[in-house]
Amino acid sequence: MKVIGIEGSPREDGNTEKLVRAILAGAAQKGADTRFYKISKMNISPCRGCIGCRESGICVIQDEMTILYDEIQASDAIVLGSPIYMWQVTAQTKMLMDRLVVFVKPDFSSRLNGKKDLVLAFTQGNPDPQSFKFYFDYLEKLFSFMYYDVRGRVVAHGMRKKDDILDQKEVLERAREIGKSLVA
Ligand SMILES: Cc1cc2nc3c(=O)[nH]c(=O)nc-3n(C[C@H](O)[C@H](O)[C@H](O)COP(=O)(O)O)c2cc1C
């Protein structure tokens, strides 16, 4: 069982990174092989919209996204984490999402080579956990449309400083439990 974490905050060891790592730690505790990838530390460019991948399934941009394409295909479950910036995922996360178009065939069926469980992990400054529910619901619909099996979401709210999540033991505990449930 392989579980990969892909995390889209530009801030090193911030709240989102800790949240994604907690989910991975739960999965590892149950015996999963886990890997963590930080988009901002990788050489990944935005989609050029050439649509070259539509027929071939191969992106013309030969950057470190090729690592993530291989890792996604090799994984059983993916944890995608992002802070909320301006009511949305970060630019780094959106860039990765656009590049996932490689796995979408012209008839909108999928090139994913099997079932891919997905957990979405978000952190936000807003103290109201419901404030972006509409957006998280929408993202879950999007990923379901792209044939990912959405298994859950974890949201840490009221996050300002990069260690704030350490004070939310129950959120980190829930993250670990979701990670474990991916393997159970
Ligand atoms: C440019 C920027 C925009 C942000 N926009 C929002 C926002 O719209 N809503 C919100 O609740 N928090 C917002 N935040 C706060 C972050 O989502 C929050 O601090 C998050 O935990 C940061 O994650 P990190 O520690 O992993 O980098 C913003 C932060 C930055 C730097």
The ligand as a MOL file (V3000), in Angstrom:
LIG
                    3D

  0  0  0     0  0            999 V3000
M  V30 BEGIN CTAB
M  V30 COUNTS 31 33 0 0 0
M  V30 BEGIN ATOM
M  V30 1 C -1.5440 35.3820 0.5910 0
M  V30 2 C -2.3970 34.7600 1.6740 0
M  V30 3 C -3.7600 34.7150 1.5040 0
M  V30 4 C -4.5710 34.1290 2.4740 0
M  V30 5 N -5.9180 34.0950 2.2610 0
M  V30 6 C -6.7220 33.5270 3.1970 0
M  V30 7 C -8.1310 33.4740 2.9930 0
M  V30 8 O -8.6730 33.9240 1.9820 0
M  V30 9 N -8.8820 32.9070 3.9650 0
M  V30 10 C -8.3360 32.3890 5.1170 0
M  V30 11 O -9.0730 31.8800 5.9580 0
M  V30 12 N -6.9920 32.4040 5.3180 0
M  V30 13 C -6.1770 32.9580 4.3860 0
M  V30 14 N -4.8100 32.9800 4.5830 0
M  V30 15 C -4.2410 32.3300 5.8100 0
M  V30 16 C -3.6760 30.9320 5.5240 0
M  V30 17 O -4.6220 30.1050 4.8630 0
M  V30 18 C -3.2810 30.2090 6.8090 0
M  V30 19 O -2.4110 30.9880 7.5940 0
M  V30 20 C -2.6490 28.8550 6.5200 0
M  V30 21 O -2.6280 28.0470 7.6720 0
M  V30 22 C -1.2190 28.9740 5.9920 0
M  V30 23 O -0.7310 27.6690 5.7610 0
M  V30 24 P 0.8170 27.2610 5.9450 0
M  V30 25 O 1.1820 27.5090 7.3760 0
M  V30 26 O 0.8590 25.8280 5.5870 0
M  V30 27 O 1.5770 28.0850 4.9800 0
M  V30 28 C -3.9810 33.5690 3.6380 0
M  V30 29 C -2.5880 33.6250 3.7980 0
M  V30 30 C -1.7940 34.2060 2.8370 0
M  V30 31 C -0.2940 34.2490 3.0200 0
M  V30 END ATOM
M  V30 BEGIN BOND
M  V30 1 1 1 2
M  V30 2 1 2 3
M  V30 3 2 2 30
M  V30 4 2 3 4
M  V30 5 1 4 5
M  V30 6 1 4 28
M  V30 7 2 5 6
M  V30 8 1 6 7
M  V30 9 1 6 13
M  V30 10 2 7 8
M  V30 11 1 7 9
M  V30 12 1 9 10
M  V30 13 2 10 11
M  V30 14 1 10 12
M  V30 15 2 12 13
M  V30 16 1 13 14
M  V30 17 1 14 15
M  V30 18 1 14 28
M  V30 19 1 15 16
M  V30 20 1 16 17
M  V30 21 1 16 18
M  V30 22 1 18 19
M  V30 23 1 18 20
M  V30 24 1 20 21
M  V30 25 1 20 22
M  V30 26 1 22 23
M  V30 27 1 23 24
M  V30 28 2 24 25
M  V30 29 1 24 26
M  V30 30 1 24 27
M  V30 31 2 28 29
M  V30 32 1 29 30
M  V30 33 1 30 31
M  V30 END BOND
M  V30 END CTAB
M  END
